[in-house]
Amino acid sequence: MAVLIDRAEQAGIEAIVLSPALGDFNEDLRMLGIDALRAGIRVQIAPQDVARFMELAA
């Protein structure tokens, strides 16, 4: 993971690690549903990214 973050930073991209509620995002999706998955991700990303990426998926 650190290598990927380092490569992103070298390219001028801020990379952050997102954490699933359960074991992984697939499990979150299957067990909790799409709305819970979106809500869990929404609070982990920057507000401007919510507007940019999450509104399209709503």
C-alpha positions as CSV (number, residue, x, y, z in Angstrom):
1,M,0.0,0.0,0.0
2,A,2.8,2.4,0.9
3,V,4.3,2.0,-2.6
4,L,1.0,3.0,-4.2
5,I,0.6,6.0,-2.0
6,D,4.2,7.1,-2.7
7,R,3.6,6.7,-6.5
8,A,0.5,8.8,-6.2
9,E,2.2,11.5,-4.3
10,Q,5.0,11.6,-6.8
11,A,2.4,12.3,-9.5
12,G,0.9,15.1,-7.4
13,I,-2.1,13.1,-6.2
14,E,-3.1,13.0,-2.6
15,A,-3.9,9.4,-1.8
16,I,-5.7,8.3,1.4
17,V,-6.6,4.9,2.7
18,L,-10.3,4.2,3.0
19,S,-11.5,1.8,5.6
20,P,-14.5,-0.6,5.2
21,A,-16.9,-1.1,8.1
22,L,-16.5,-4.9,7.9
23,G,-13.7,-7.0,6.3
24,D,-13.6,-5.3,2.9
25,F,-15.8,-3.1,0.7
26,N,-17.3,-6.1,-1.1
27,E,-18.5,-7.5,2.3
28,D,-19.8,-4.0,3.2
29,L,-21.8,-3.9,0.0
30,R,-23.2,-7.4,0.3
31,M,-24.0,-7.3,4.1
32,L,-24.8,-3.7,4.6
33,G,-26.1,-2.5,1.2
34,I,-25.1,0.3,-1.2
35,D,-26.5,3.1,1.0
36,A,-24.4,2.1,4.0
37,L,-21.3,1.6,1.8
38,R,-21.7,5.1,0.4
39,A,-22.3,6.6,3.8
40,G,-19.2,4.9,5.2
41,I,-17.1,6.2,2.3
42,R,-18.6,9.7,2.4
43,V,-17.3,10.5,5.8
44,Q,-13.8,9.4,4.9
45,I,-13.2,11.6,1.9
46,A,-12.8,15.4,1.6
47,P,-16.0,17.5,1.2
48,Q,-15.0,18.6,-2.3
49,D,-14.5,15.0,-3.3
50,V,-18.0,14.1,-2.0
51,A,-19.4,16.7,-4.3
52,R,-17.2,15.6,-7.2
53,F,-17.6,11.8,-6.9
54,M,-20.4,10.8,-4.6
55,E,-23.2,13.0,-6.0
56,L,-23.0,11.2,-9.4
57,A,-23.6,7.9,-7.6
58,A,-26.6,9.1,-5.6
